[in-house]
């Protein structure tokens, strides 16, 4: 029986069209970033001469090296803290069936429905009062608080679908709660933790508002803040600005493609690793 029908053909055509629509801005971004300054050709037109000088100027004049280092520190530390908290919290929330456990879980979920803007001013005041204003630690604290609700929801619901027989077998073999958590639960949670890592890393890396409010003018700016200032200063030189954007987007794209299998496994609820 031939399963390739007219409906399948139409779906494939629609998907190809959607893929082209989504990838077109990225192609234009990369194309312009390699063009010479003040090239009159359009974004989708080929240039007579392509040059790598735009990337050199963007890196040097925007001082992207220090900003990239700050972004890496903020992103990695924030994600590691989020994963540690979510793994530790998901274990009792998923395995303890008391009212307090369910109530605590729903309390965390309030972070998914309350607009972040409502807590922006109190958050900034708290960061200032504990002495983290103007430091990377202040941005990390804000990132962790913003990413925990969804990451905890993902890891807890994933662990609830995992049979308890794995932990019971470890207990019969003499493992205590901590060893069971580290050697049994954490490996089982790996797909969900990978998904949480990717879905936390992308907004943290691209976050502009919080680093702007906490770090602007301190010399510790992250890449989005530094690129925004560079774009204002070089508004007429789109080739250099686009080159800076490509530099900023490349690490997060590499990280996403490297971890995309965990995203699929986490949402599918699979236990493959």
C-alpha positions in Angstrom: 0.0 0.0 0.0 1.4 3.4 -1.0 1.3 5.7 1.9 2.6 8.7 0.0 -0.7 10.4 -0.9 -1.6 13.8 -2.2 -2.2 15.0 1.3 1.4 14.0 2.2 2.7 16.0 -0.8 0.7 19.1 0.2 2.0 18.8 3.8 5.6 18.6 2.6 5.2 21.6 0.4 3.7 23.6 3.2 6.5 22.6 5.5 9.1 23.5 3.0 7.5 26.9 2.5 7.4 27.5 6.3 11.1 26.4 6.6 12.1 28.9 3.9 10.1 31.7 5.6 11.8 31.0 8.9 15.3 30.7 7.5 15.1 33.7 5.1 15.9 36.3 7.8 18.9 34.3 9.0 20.2 34.0 5.5 19.8 37.8 5.0 21.5 38.4 8.3 24.6 36.3 7.4 24.6 37.7 3.8 24.7 41.3 4.9 27.3 40.6 7.6 29.9 39.6 5.0 29.2 42.6 2.6 31.5 45.6 2.5 30.3 48.7 4.4 27.7 50.8 2.6 27.2 48.1 -0.1 24.1 49.3 -2.1 22.8 45.8 -2.8 19.7 44.4 -1.0 19.8 42.0 1.9 19.1 38.9 -0.4 21.3 40.1 -3.2 24.8 38.8 -3.7 27.6 41.3 -3.2 30.5 41.8 -5.6 33.0 41.5 -2.8 32.6 39.6 0.5 34.8 40.5 3.4 35.5 39.2 6.9 36.5 42.7 8.1 33.0 43.4 9.5 33.5 40.6 12.1 37.0 42.0 13.1 35.6 45.5 13.5 32.6 44.3 15.4 34.7 42.2 17.7 37.2 44.9 18.4 35.1 48.1 18.4 32.2 46.6 20.3 34.7 45.0 22.8 32.7 41.7 22.4 35.4 39.6 24.0 34.7 40.8 27.5 31.0 40.8 26.9 31.0 37.3 25.6 32.9 36.1 28.6 30.3 37.8 30.9 27.5 36.1 28.9 29.1 32.7 29.2 29.6 33.0 32.9 26.0 34.3 33.5 24.5 31.6 31.2 26.4 28.6 32.5 26.2 29.5 36.2 22.5 30.3 35.9 21.7 27.1 34.1 23.7 24.9 36.5 22.0 26.4 39.5 18.6 26.0 37.9 19.3 22.3 37.1 20.6 21.6 40.6 17.6 23.2 42.3 15.1 21.6 40.0 16.6 18.1 40.4 16.7 18.3 44.2 13.2 19.8 44.4 11.6 17.5 41.7 12.5 14.3 43.7 10.4 15.0 46.8 7.7 16.8 44.8 7.2 13.8 42.5 7.5 11.1 45.1 5.8 12.6 48.2 2.0 12.5 47.7 1.1 14.7 50.6 -1.0 18.0 50.5 2.1 20.0 51.3 4.0 18.5 48.4 1.1 19.3 45.9 0.7 22.7 47.4 4.3 23.5 47.1 4.3 22.3 43.5 1.4 24.6 42.6 3.1 27.5 44.4 6.1 27.2 42.2 3.7 27.1 39.2 2.5 30.6 40.0 5.7 31.8 38.5 4.3 30.7 35.1 1.1 32.7 35.3 2.3 35.9 37.1 3.8 38.4 34.6 7.5 39.0 35.2 7.0 42.7 34.9 5.0 42.8 38.1 8.0 41.8 40.1 10.6 43.8 38.2 10.8 46.7 40.6 10.8 44.6 43.8 13.4 42.3 42.3 15.7 45.2 41.5 15.3 46.6 45.0 16.1 43.2 46.5 19.2 42.9 44.3 20.3 46.3 45.4 19.7 45.6 49.1 21.8 42.4 49.1 24.7 44.2 47.4 24.5 42.5 44.0 23.5 45.5 41.9 26.0 46.1 39.2 27.4 42.6 39.4 27.0 39.4 37.4 25.6 37.8 40.5 22.5 40.0 40.4 21.7 39.0 36.9 22.3 35.3 37.7 19.9 35.5 40.7 17.2 37.1 38.5 17.7 34.5 35.8 17.5 31.6 38.2 14.3 32.9 39.7 12.8 33.4 36.2 13.7 29.9 34.9 12.9 27.7 37.9 9.0 27.6 37.5 8.9 26.0 34.1 12.0 23.9 34.6 10.6 22.5 37.9 7.3 21.8 36.2 9.1 19.9 33.4 11.3 17.8 35.7 8.6 17.0 38.3 6.0 15.9 35.7 8.7 13.8 33.9 9.7 12.1 37.1 6.1 11.3 38.1 5.9 9.1 34.9 9.1 7.2 35.9 8.3 3.9 37.7 9.4 3.8 41.3 10.7 0.2 40.9 14.1 1.7 39.9 14.4 3.4 43.3 13.0 0.5 45.2 15.6 -1.8 43.6 18.4 0.6 44.6 17.0 0.7 48.1 17.0 -3.2 48.3 20.6 -3.1 47.2 21.5 -0.9 50.2 21.5 2.5 48.7 20.4 5.4 50.9 18.3 8.3 49.8 21.3 10.4 48.6 22.9 7.6 46.7 19.6 6.6 45.2 19.0 10.2 44.1 22.5 10.6 42.6 22.9 7.2 40.9 19.3 6.4 40.0 17.1 9.5 39.9 19.5 11.9 38.2 20.4 9.6 35.3 16.6 9.0 34.8 16.1 12.7 34.8 18.7 13.4 32.2 16.3 14.0 29.3 14.2 16.4 31.3 17.3 18.2 32.7 18.7 18.5 29.1 15.4 20.0 27.9 15.3 22.4 30.9 18.9 23.3 30.2 18.3 24.2 26.6 15.0 26.1 27.3 16.7 28.0 30.1 19.9 28.7 28.2 18.3 30.4 25.2 16.3 33.1 27.1 19.2 33.7 29.5 21.7 34.2 26.7 19.3 36.5 24.8 18.1 38.4 27.9 18.4 42.1 27.4 16.2 43.9 29.9 17.6 42.5 33.2 21.3 42.9 32.3 20.6 46.4 31.0 19.0 47.4 34.3 21.6 45.7 36.5 24.8 46.1 34.6 24.5 49.1 32.3 27.4 51.5 32.8 29.4 49.1 34.9 31.7 47.6 32.2 30.3 44.2 32.9 27.7 44.2 30.2 26.6 41.0 28.5 26.5 40.6 24.7 22.9 41.8 24.1 23.6 45.0 26.1 26.9 45.6 24.4 25.5 45.0 20.9 22.6 47.4 21.6 25.2 50.1 22.4 27.2 49.2 19.3 24.1 49.3 17.1 23.3 52.9 18.3 26.9 54.0 17.6 27.1 52.3 14.2 23.6 52.6 13.0 24.7 53.5 9.5 27.0 50.5 9.2 24.6 47.6 9.1 27.3 45.2 7.9 29.2 45.6 11.2 26.0 45.4 13.3 24.8 42.3 11.6 28.3 40.7 12.0 28.0 41.4 15.8 24.6 39.7 15.8 25.9 36.7 14.0 28.8 36.4 16.6 26.3 36.6 19.4 23.9 34.1 17.9 26.5 31.5 16.9 27.3 30.0 20.4 23.6 29.5 21.3 22.8 27.9 18.0 25.7 25.5 18.4 24.5 24.7 22.0 21.0 24.1 20.8 21.9 21.7 18.0 24.3 19.8 20.4 21.5 19.3 22.9 18.4 19.1 20.7 18.0 15.3 21.3 17.4 16.0 25.0 14.7 18.5 24.1 12.9 15.9 22.0 13.3 13.2 24.7 12.3 15.5 27.5 9.0 16.5 25.8 8.4 12.9 24.7 8.8 11.6 28.2 11.4 9.0 27.0 14.0 7.4 29.1 16.7 7.2 26.5 20.0 8.7 27.3 
